[in-house]
Amino acid sequence: MSSIIELKNIEKHFEDGKNTRVKVLRNINLDIKEGEIVAVVGESGCGKTTLGKLIVDIHPPTEGNIQYLGREISSLDKKSYKDYRLGVQMVHQDSFAALNPNKTIFQSLSAPLLKHKIVKTKAEALELISKYMEDVELAPVEQFLYKYPHQLSGGQRQRILLARALLVKPKLIVADEPVSMVDASLRISLLDLMAKMNKLYGISFVYITHDLATARYIANNGRVVVMYLGNIVEVNNINDAIQNPKHPYFKALLKAVPVADPTQKGMISQLPLKSMEIPNLKNLAKGCKFNPRCIYATELCESKEPELRELNGSLVACHYAESILGGNEHDKSGC
């Protein structure tokens, strides 16, 4: 499969208002292939949303480059850049904030179609919008088109956002926590809807979440990208990653998933972590950024940052991944 998006040596820094640069993303290398679903997981503040915004060019990278269909987006001509912006869409977490409260659903959905001349008339826009509204299971269409965002439920608004993204026939959709603000009973239906769009139209998805259960559900046949404090620490097929986590941070994430078992007490105290506290991005440790919390850390981890490297068909950034994977977690002599 060919790549839709390639991120090469990406760094992203932000000014904190005190003439200090905060590194939010560091040395990010990632490619998104045609028709695949990639789940990006990690704790709050790890850089997941910033990564998504770089992919859709809301934020430019500080260093490195992003390629769309093999061409660097910063060097695209006007027509090619327009193709890229239409080809890579984003579905935001807050559906209410993402829709203009003063416009009806039809006005919000028809505006990009008319602006980009995908259709010529409002009648053509209505026909196309109706098709995609039915695709996202908002039928009969007439019950929704002429309502305002506040008149719809959170789940209905998220379906509207998905329909809006689909209308311009994208190759890739970045979905940033798309089900976190809807009722639990609706989450599976929205995930099923995205999986359906992936199969029906061959659209790739980057699914950003802190919820491992929904990540595994949506990307069951795809990959997981695990992030920690601006770094990618593991990339693998999601089922293999969950069965055989290679990075100690991902092992801790999996241990933190609640289990419906009343006999499991004191779960937090049993987590394989030295500390529950997440370090400040302005004052990160030398060497491996996870070493202050890692129960396997040694002097090597404190002095040298591990590179993302290949291991058994996956990528992992850990000096001792082999021994951790093999279950011999205290014998690091062979690594």
Secondary structure, DSSP 8 states (H G I E B T S, - for coil): --EEEEEEEEEEEEE-SSS-EEEEEEEEEEEEETT-EEEEE--TTSSHHHHHHHHTTSS--SEEEEEETTEEGGG--HHHHHHHHHHEEEE-S-TTTTS-TTS-HHHHHHHHHHHTTS-SSHHHHHHHHHHHHHHTT--STHHHHTS-GGGS-HHHHHHHHHHHHHHT--SEEEEESTTTTS-HHHHHHHHHHHHHHHHHH--EEEEEES-HHHHHHHTTTSEEEEEETTEEEEEEEHHHHHHS--SHHHHHHHHTS--S-TT---TGGGSSBS------TTS--SSSTTTTTBTT--HHHHH-----EEETTEEE--TTHHHHHTT-TT--TT-
